[in-house]
């Protein structure tokens, strides 16, 4: 997720902008690039990126690969902007029961040092991932088996039929077997690694021998600028031509004159999870009527317009709808209906007290909303917005913010002290079951600590687990989508454990000279090889 | 003099031990599980119970608190602050890599701040209740009231976006240091200007100043050689405190200007529950403050003979 901006600093930034803009002459405006533009003689772009997240111990955050994908590496299969799995370094794949995928490599692909891509290189990557814990796919040193020069089998150590959709993630990028991924990135991608200066920049240049359409850009420099406002200012000052993770508060300011905003389709979401296993005083979420009333009380369109300032759309699922394919309409969701919310609570015996807050059996309908994942700032002012709307139906909402993810998770892990938990998440691979499985499957003794932490508060039970099992074990894409949609329907339509609020867009600020940029909804899959620079 | 210095050095030992205990304890009291953070940072999202046990043992988290503190302190005095959970690098090296950038920014800012504050404060005192004094006091009030992040954005918008004279952010060229240093300097100058003014006003009313003037000394000698020299004791004290603060990392300014100093690194470490780094930083920053305080104490001796004489009169 993008690094959040604090409300006070955003306000100060906007105010500062206004003052100086009023005092100084406005920047010159220029025409938007035409359909058939003249290209710049020097095809070099500087991009202001978020904070440098690379580390150098060979296990995670690999240089040029993740979290910032510089297109130096490619994966066996790729994720399209509509979340479909497409050929990458593998031209085809075949599922071999019970738990194996066989990949056939693309022929004629060369690494940046001129060496041909081989199945040995693919095995080396899988073996490295195995030593680093096996990754999301869950592989070990026996998982990758070379069949011949073109074919390789990958068998996760546990049953995992979603391996194909998980291998699209750039952290599974293929590098040369003997290359050091932390210092000398050697991949097959459209750009070659040039240099890296910690906390400052990473530079790549075009790969003239690229097997696909060769990039027009000769060089891309990503400068790490942690502060989102500074990134915007760098764009306005002409120091950079593109900005990643544009703050939503700045979108309207940027979209003027020589600059524009590029918007992806929905790739992330904001949702409320209701604690259905809480102990007093956090046990009111166990009442289904309360959960249902909350779902009907909140105005999702209002969240989109007022909180996300139009840079989102109403979402009825908690993952990008595209990933559910033809099953996306299975989940109906809810829209604001205050009368219905009130009736549900009336029917359940919650009566309005003298102060307008409902009561039942002498207990007031008071809930606590915990805000802090991945940061409290990213949600503001949604909690206050929801607070006002819940009050209309007689629910008193107390808002608790945690300073960061660790504090949020500690609160969740230690007794789940809260009724409503607000989260913003993103979908970075092609597995539609990933988030529902991680967050809502029933806890398993000795299982994944994070999954159990969520399951202890939110797991709806055996029916949902059965849907997830089906999702894990289905082989056809349609069956997986159907199972994921079924699991989601149970969470959202039947049990009201999840109340999706908004599907959010990924925003980029661009100079109008930057042409043919296509924003990917999952930032780690962003491609730059189609980009050109106009004069 | 020697005994004065020796006594000051001896004072440092218990204070430093107190800081080390605080550094060690603070990280333990913070929320989050260091074992889980470490495993996640290593790419292990679903560790087995055995992996958790093994790492807990490896990190020494099974030992009682006092033993863990003793082991940590023993390693720390040998320059081993452990390894960062987030980056995998030795903590001391990470701090040492970034500290020169922070020190560069802090020193330039403090020099710039003094260059602004001393003349303004002296002139304000000399021309008390006249236009110069009002302008100086207003400037100091405004400078002290503007939050650094606000000022930073204003300076960027003016000098980088509108006038295009200076770069927005980064650290590659000497020009890159100007705006962050100016941002910090203005804040420092504001408080130092007010302090200089009040200290000078006090000194200028002293008997020795009247005596100096009656002896026919030039006004410049009276002001600079006598009054300012005595006023400097307060100014040096506050400058030392401000410098110590800046050397601990100007988090907001470093973040806004993408300045690769220690502040942003440490804040990210706190968010990531990077306990070894948090502990190492508190110890590092605490040691710096102690050393700066020591330097300030020694400067007192140079500035004011009464400190030396007072020490001797006291039997030292």
Interface residues (C-beta under 8 A of the other chain):
Chain A: X9 X12 X13 X15 X16 X17 X19 X20 X21 X24 X25 X27 X51 X55 X56 X57 X59 X60 X132 X133 X135 X136 X198 X199 X200 X223 X224 X225 X226 X227 X229 X230 X233 X234 X236 X237 X238 X239 X404 X405 X406 X407 X409 X410 X446 X447 X448 X449 X450 X451
Chain B: X30 X31 X32 X33 X36 X37 X41 X42 X43 X44 X45 X46 X47 X48 X49 X86 X87 X88 X89 X97 X147 X149 X150 X153 X154 X156 X157 X158 X160 X161 X162 X163 X164 X167 X168 X169 X170 X171 X172 X255 X256 X257 X258 X260 X264 X268 X271 X272 X273
